[in-house]
Amino acid sequence: MEPSQLGARLQHAREAKGWHQRDLARASHVNASIINRIETGALVNPTLDTLHKLAKALAIDFGYLAIGDERKEDSPSERMPTGTGCRNACPVPAV
């Protein structure tokens, strides 16, 4: 993952919403200093959890943010289910 490209994608998506870094920090629950460090390339390996939070807050595809996948909008069918309470493995119902 090229840090400068990641930072540019993050900044572009944030600015497209008309947000400042502090706005994204509030929406994503990611510290504004972390967002700044990603955008400037000072943080070269943000956690996957951080990237997921940022992508979700910006309503963009995780793959686009993380690796530059062409899909910029996060479609509902590709979103992770929420509210299931399953962290690692959900039980499979018996048939």
Buried (B, 14 or more C-beta within 10 A) or exposed (E): EEBEEBBBBBBEBBEEBEBEBEBBBEBBEBEBEBBBBBBEBEBEEBEEEBBBBBBBBBEBBBBBBBEEEEEBEBEEEEEEEEEEEEEEEEEEEEE
